[in-house]
Amino acid sequence: MQIKQALFAALILGLGTGASAQVKPEDQIKFRKAGYSFMSWNMGKIKAQTIDNPSSFNKDQVLAAANLIAATANSGMGALFGAATDKDVGSQKTRVKPEFFQQQDEVRKLAVSFVKEANELQKVAATGDVAAIKVQFGKTGESCKACHDKFRKDE
């Protein structure tokens, strides 16, 4: 299974060459920011219903949010980190550190971890087990935070 995940992450990150050549750097930054914002909003929905106010838990809403997170994680967002997106472009500002573009092995490792955890969150959300969802939500959040800690500039 790990080999499959590593190949998948390499594919996700490798898509950047072909797909990003068709999208202007300014748009790549805009699109990736939108994708991460949308995932964040959906993570917030899960947190609200499993941690902040478990009495509001709605399995269908949590599953829909988990589905979105997994779909975005698997969408090939690595293609939005193309050439010239390591700095602000036009009206689009980026918080990506230059190290992101220099440490691709580490990026791949973190991407594999995030995809794995997001996919697992989707599976666990489908069970409706709030306790299990909370645990997996934490793991997914930690895998996301690991990349932020290493490769995202503070505002």
PyMOL commands that set and color helices and strands:
alter all, ss='L'
color gray80, all
select helices_A, chain A and resi 2-20+25-52+54-56+59-73+77-80+99-102+104-127+130-151
alter helices_A, ss='H'
color red, helices_A
deselect
rebuild
show_as cartoon
